[in-house]
């Protein structure tokens, strides 16, 4: 079996171990005996305020995990073993190959995995992008410029969607984070990574770095300001308007197609109609745009993760969002059931115990 990188655990003791042991499959903090519930979870006072801050959940063999985030490593418990997940196991819930190495400190590795686009979800979108190009009469190598690439989940999805007819090739990638740079250079040096702040990156550098303009631009501007967990600071957070710089690069480089992904919470921002603003931003530079919320589990990812995708082109005729390949329930279409978290974790070798 291929060596599983980032796959170390430790021995748990005391009340942490007792909590874990008392969790049945699918069990949560609230299912524990009162004396084992974390104090931050328990509601107190006449109005029963507070909690539930300390979350805990044992995964199930035949059901997808809830959304993987950078903070699930002391939240998600292994379906059978009495321990939390390893980074490798969390990465497998995001569809990353077992030999894909995440670089940096433990916290930096967690951040990269939690922020990634599930690879199979990226592949589902990329397959429809490929179909679009075929309908437009373009085949062969499709060159990609990847912004805010993170650990590369979306790029890997495009890579895996390549066929004899269409070959997607990431020819330029960029992100501001140093650990991301180390991860991409370790795994995909051919992606021509350049660490940069998009606000200081000249699009001409992208064109020169590729030796041409990209056919496709992909990327996910930082999503924390739009997330429900991030309290939807949105446009009041400097990171929340980086998509505008992304639009400026698109205007300069004029790709045939653009894919922009973000958290589903973007469509729920109360401070501004972000979807309408994004549509107008694309219209201002001559692009038609469409958007759709997709569930990763619908495409074979062992995780219930919702993402919002915007797809833009001069002419969108012929593009459609992918139809689900999996279903949560038995269905008349004969689609296979959702992939369970435990099913995927069972394919990994035993975790190594930290000394």
C-alpha positions as CSV (number, residue, x, y, z in Angstrom):
1,X,0.0,0.0,0.0
2,X,1.2,3.5,-0.8
3,X,2.7,5.3,2.2
4,X,0.1,7.6,3.8
5,X,1.7,10.9,4.5
6,X,0.5,13.3,7.4
7,X,-1.0,10.2,9.1
8,X,0.1,10.3,12.7
9,X,-2.0,10.1,15.8
10,X,-1.3,10.0,19.6
11,X,-2.5,8.1,22.5
12,X,-5.5,9.8,24.2
13,X,-6.1,9.6,28.0
14,X,-8.3,10.9,30.8
15,X,-11.6,12.6,30.2
16,X,-10.8,13.1,26.5
17,X,-10.6,9.3,26.0
18,X,-13.7,8.7,28.2
19,X,-15.7,11.1,26.0
20,X,-14.5,9.4,22.8
21,X,-15.2,5.9,24.2
22,X,-18.8,6.9,25.1
23,X,-19.6,8.1,21.6
24,X,-21.6,5.7,19.4
25,X,-21.4,6.1,15.6
26,X,-23.0,9.4,14.8
27,X,-22.9,10.4,18.5
28,X,-22.3,14.0,19.5
29,X,-21.3,15.9,22.7
30,X,-24.9,16.2,23.7
31,X,-25.3,12.4,23.6
32,X,-22.7,11.9,26.4
33,X,-23.5,11.5,30.1
34,X,-23.7,14.9,31.7
35,X,-20.5,14.4,33.7
36,X,-18.6,14.0,30.4
37,X,-20.0,17.0,28.6
38,X,-17.5,19.8,28.2
39,X,-18.3,22.9,30.4
40,X,-18.5,25.1,27.3
41,X,-21.2,22.9,25.9
42,X,-23.6,23.0,28.9
43,X,-26.2,25.7,28.9
44,X,-26.5,27.5,32.2
45,X,-28.7,29.9,34.1
46,X,-32.5,30.5,34.1
47,X,-32.4,31.3,30.4
48,X,-30.1,28.3,29.6
49,X,-27.6,30.5,27.8
50,X,-24.2,29.4,26.5
51,X,-23.0,26.4,24.6
52,X,-22.6,24.4,22.4
53,X,-19.0,25.5,21.8
54,X,-17.1,22.3,22.3
55,X,-18.3,20.1,19.5
56,X,-17.7,16.4,19.1
57,X,-18.8,13.9,16.5
58,X,-18.0,10.3,15.8
59,X,-18.1,9.6,12.1
60,X,-20.2,6.8,10.6
61,X,-19.1,4.0,8.3
62,X,-21.8,4.4,5.7
63,X,-22.6,8.2,5.9
64,X,-20.6,11.2,4.7
65,X,-18.9,13.4,7.2
66,X,-20.2,16.9,7.9
67,X,-18.1,19.8,6.5
68,X,-14.3,19.4,7.0
69,X,-12.8,22.6,8.3
70,X,-9.4,23.6,9.8
71,X,-10.8,22.8,13.2
72,X,-12.2,19.3,12.8
73,X,-9.1,17.6,14.2
74,X,-10.4,17.8,17.8
75,X,-14.0,17.3,16.7
76,X,-14.3,14.4,14.3
77,X,-13.7,11.0,16.0
78,X,-12.7,7.9,14.0
79,X,-15.7,5.6,13.2
80,X,-14.1,2.6,14.9
81,X,-11.0,3.7,16.7
82,X,-11.0,5.7,19.9
83,X,-9.1,8.7,18.6
84,X,-9.5,11.9,16.6
85,X,-8.8,12.0,12.9
86,X,-5.3,12.4,11.5
87,X,-4.6,15.1,8.9
88,X,-4.4,12.3,6.2
89,X,-7.8,11.0,7.2
90,X,-9.3,14.5,6.9
91,X,-7.6,14.9,3.5
92,X,-9.1,11.7,2.4
93,X,-12.6,13.2,3.2
94,X,-11.5,15.9,0.8
95,X,-10.6,13.3,-1.9
96,X,-6.9,14.1,-1.9
97,X,-4.6,11.3,-3.1
98,X,-2.9,9.3,-0.3
99,X,0.6,10.3,-1.5
100,X,-0.2,14.1,-1.6
101,X,2.0,15.7,1.0
102,X,0.8,18.7,3.0
103,X,3.7,20.9,4.2
104,X,4.1,23.2,7.2
105,X,3.3,23.1,10.9
106,X,0.4,21.0,12.2
107,X,-1.9,24.1,12.2
108,X,-0.9,25.1,8.7
109,X,-1.5,21.6,7.4
110,X,-5.0,21.6,9.1
111,X,-5.7,25.0,7.5
112,X,-4.8,23.8,4.0
113,X,-6.9,20.7,4.2
114,X,-9.9,22.4,5.8
115,X,-9.9,25.2,3.2
116,X,-9.6,23.0,0.1
117,X,-12.2,22.3,-2.6
118,X,-13.0,18.6,-2.6
119,X,-11.2,17.1,-5.5
120,X,-14.2,15.1,-6.9
121,X,-16.3,18.3,-6.7
122,X,-13.7,20.1,-8.7
123,X,-13.6,17.2,-11.2
124,X,-17.4,17.4,-11.6
125,X,-17.2,21.1,-12.6
126,X,-14.1,20.5,-14.8
127,X,-15.9,17.7,-16.7
128,X,-18.6,20.2,-17.7
129,X,-16.0,22.8,-18.6
130,X,-14.4,20.2,-20.9
131,X,-17.8,19.5,-22.4
132,X,-18.3,23.2,-23.0
133,X,-14.9,23.5,-24.9
134,X,-15.7,20.4,-27.0
135,X,-19.1,22.0,-28.0
136,X,-17.2,25.2,-28.9
137,X,-14.9,23.2,-31.2
138,X,-11.8,23.4,-29.0
139,X,-9.9,20.3,-28.0
140,X,-6.3,19.5,-26.9
141,X,-4.5,21.3,-24.1
142,X,-6.5,23.8,-22.1
143,X,-4.2,26.1,-20.2
144,X,-5.2,27.2,-16.7
145,X,-4.2,30.0,-14.4
146,X,-5.1,29.2,-10.8
147,X,-5.6,32.0,-8.2
148,X,-6.0,31.5,-4.4
149,X,-5.1,27.9,-5.2
150,X,-4.6,26.7,-1.6
151,X,-3.6,23.1,-1.4
152,X,-4.8,22.6,-5.0
153,X,-8.0,20.7,-4.7
154,X,-9.7,22.5,-7.6
155,X,-6.6,22.1,-9.8
156,X,-6.5,18.4,-9.0
157,X,-10.1,18.1,-10.0
158,X,-9.4,19.7,-13.4
159,X,-6.3,17.4,-13.7
160,X,-8.4,14.3,-13.1
161,X,-11.1,15.5,-15.6
162,X,-8.6,15.3,-18.4
163,X,-9.3,12.9,-21.3
164,X,-7.9,12.0,-24.7
165,X,-10.0,14.9,-26.1
166,X,-9.3,17.6,-23.5
167,X,-6.2,17.9,-21.4
168,X,-6.3,20.5,-18.6
169,X,-2.9,21.9,-17.6
170,X,-2.3,24.3,-14.7
171,X,0.4,26.5,-16.2
172,X,0.4,29.2,-13.4
173,X,-0.7,29.0,-9.8
174,X,-0.6,31.6,-7.0
175,X,-1.5,32.1,-3.4
176,X,-0.2,34.3,-0.6
177,X,0.5,31.6,2.0
178,X,4.1,30.3,2.3
179,X,3.0,26.8,3.5
180,X,0.8,26.5,0.4
181,X,3.9,27.3,-1.7
182,X,5.8,24.5,-0.1
183,X,2.8,22.1,-0.6
184,X,2.4,22.9,-4.3
185,X,6.1,22.8,-5.1
186,X,6.4,19.5,-3.3
187,X,3.5,17.9,-5.2
188,X,3.1,19.7,-8.5
189,X,6.2,21.7,-9.4
190,X,4.9,21.9,-13.0
191,X,2.1,24.2,-11.8
192,X,4.5,27.1,-12.0
193,X,3.7,28.5,-8.5
194,X,4.3,32.1,-7.6
195,X,3.6,33.3,-4.1
196,X,2.0,36.7,-4.2
197,X,-0.7,39.0,-2.9
198,X,-3.2,39.4,-5.7
199,X,-3.4,43.1,-4.9
200,X,0.2,43.5,-5.8
201,X,0.3,40.9,-8.6
202,X,0.5,42.4,-12.1
203,X,-1.6,40.2,-14.6
204,X,1.1,40.7,-17.1
205,X,3.3,38.6,-14.9
206,X,0.8,35.8,-15.2
207,X,0.8,36.1,-19.0
208,X,4.6,36.2,-19.1
209,X,4.9,33.3,-16.7
210,X,2.6,31.2,-18.8
211,X,4.0,32.3,-22.2
212,X,0.5,33.1,-23.2
213,X,-2.9,34.1,-21.8
214,X,-4.9,31.3,-20.0
215,X,-7.8,29.5,-21.6
216,X,-9.4,29.2,-18.2
217,X,-8.9,31.0,-14.9
218,X,-10.0,29.3,-11.7
219,X,-9.9,30.3,-8.1
220,X,-11.7,30.9,-4.8
221,X,-11.1,34.3,-3.3
222,X,-10.9,34.0,0.5
223,X,-14.2,32.8,1.8
224,X,-14.0,33.4,5.6
225,X,-15.7,36.8,5.4
226,X,-18.7,35.3,3.7
227,X,-19.1,32.2,5.9
228,X,-21.8,31.7,8.5
229,X,-19.0,30.7,11.0
230,X,-17.1,33.9,10.1
231,X,-20.2,36.0,11.0
232,X,-20.5,37.2,7.4
233,X,-18.3,40.3,7.7
234,X,-18.1,40.2,3.9
235,X,-17.4,43.5,2.3
236,X,-16.5,45.1,5.6
237,X,-13.4,42.7,5.8
238,X,-10.5,43.6,3.4
239,X,-10.4,40.0,2.4
240,X,-14.0,40.0,1.4
241,X,-13.4,42.2,-1.7
242,X,-10.4,40.4,-3.2
243,X,-12.8,39.0,-5.8
244,X,-12.7,42.4,-7.4
245,X,-8.9,42.1,-8.0
246,X,-9.7,38.6,-9.4
247,X,-12.1,40.3,-11.8
248,X,-9.5,42.8,-12.9
249,X,-7.1,40.0,-13.8
250,X,-9.8,38.3,-15.8
251,X,-10.5,41.6,-17.6
252,X,-6.8,41.9,-18.5
253,X,-6.1,38.2,-19.4
254,X,-9.5,37.6,-21.1
255,X,-9.8,33.8,-20.6
256,X,-12.4,31.9,-22.5
257,X,-13.9,30.7,-19.3
258,X,-13.8,31.5,-15.6
259,X,-14.6,29.3,-12.5
260,X,-14.9,31.1,-9.2
261,X,-15.9,29.1,-6.1
262,X,-16.9,30.3,-2.6
263,X,-18.8,29.3,0.5
264,X,-22.6,28.9,0.1
265,X,-22.9,31.7,2.8
266,X,-21.9,34.3,0.2
267,X,-25.4,34.1,-1.2
268,X,-26.8,34.8,2.3
269,X,-24.8,37.9,3.1
270,X,-27.1,40.5,4.6
271,X,-24.8,43.5,4.3
272,X,-24.9,43.5,0.5
273,X,-26.3,41.5,-2.4
274,X,-23.1,39.8,-3.2
275,X,-24.4,37.6,-5.9
276,X,-25.8,40.6,-7.8
277,X,-22.6,42.5,-7.3
278,X,-20.6,39.7,-8.7
279,X,-22.9,39.3,-11.7
280,X,-22.6,43.1,-12.4
281,X,-18.8,42.9,-12.1
282,X,-18.6,40.2,-14.7
283,X,-21.1,42.0,-16.9
284,X,-19.0,45.2,-16.8
285,X,-16.1,43.3,-18.4
286,X,-18.3,41.6,-21.0
287,X,-18.8,38.2,-19.4
288,X,-22.1,36.3,-18.9
289,X,-22.2,34.5,-15.6
290,X,-24.2,31.7,-14.0
291,X,-24.0,30.3,-10.5
292,X,-25.1,27.2,-8.6
293,X,-24.7,25.7,-5.1
294,X,-23.3,22.2,-5.3
295,X,-23.1,19.5,-2.6
296,X,-19.8,17.5,-2.7
297,X,-21.5,14.3,-1.5
298,X,-23.6,14.4,-4.7
299,X,-20.4,13.7,-6.7
300,X,-18.8,10.9,-4.6
301,X,-17.0,12.9,-1.9
302,X,-17.5,11.3,1.6
303,X,-18.5,14.7,3.0
304,X,-21.6,16.9,3.1
305,X,-19.9,20.1,2.0
306,X,-21.8,22.9,0.1
307,X,-19.9,25.2,-2.2
308,X,-21.1,28.1,-4.5
309,X,-19.7,28.1,-8.0
310,X,-19.8,31.0,-10.5
311,X,-19.0,30.1,-14.1
312,X,-18.4,32.9,-16.6
313,X,-17.7,33.2,-20.3
314,X,-18.4,35.5,-23.2
315,X,-21.0,33.1,-24.4
316,X,-22.3,30.5,-21.9
317,X,-24.4,28.7,-24.4
318,X,-23.6,25.0,-24.1
319,X,-22.5,25.1,-20.4
320,X,-24.5,23.4,-17.7
321,X,-23.6,22.5,-14.1
322,X,-23.0,18.8,-13.4
323,X,-25.8,16.5,-12.6
324,X,-25.4,14.5,-9.3
325,X,-23.7,11.1,-9.7
326,X,-24.7,9.9,-6.1
327,X,-27.7,10.2,-4.0
328,X,-28.4,10.3,-0.3
329,X,-31.4,7.9,-0.7
330,X,-32.4,5.1,-3.0
331,X,-33.7,6.6,-6.2
332,X,-35.4,5.8,-9.4
333,X,-32.3,6.9,-11.4
334,X,-30.3,4.1,-10.0
335,X,-27.6,6.4,-8.7
336,X,-25.2,4.9,-6.1
337,X,-25.7,6.0,-2.5
338,X,-23.5,8.6,-0.8
339,X,-20.0,7.4,0.0
340,X,-19.5,6.9,3.7
341,X,-16.7,8.5,5.7
342,X,-15.8,5.2,7.2
343,X,-15.7,3.5,3.8
344,X,-12.9,5.9,2.7
345,X,-11.0,5.8,6.0
346,X,-11.0,2.0,5.9
347,X,-8.8,2.2,2.7
348,X,-6.0,3.9,4.6
349,X,-3.2,2.0,6.4
350,X,-3.1,2.2,10.2
351,X,-2.2,5.6,11.6
352,X,1.3,5.9,13.0
353,X,1.5,6.6,16.8
354,X,3.6,9.7,17.6
355,X,6.4,8.9,20.0
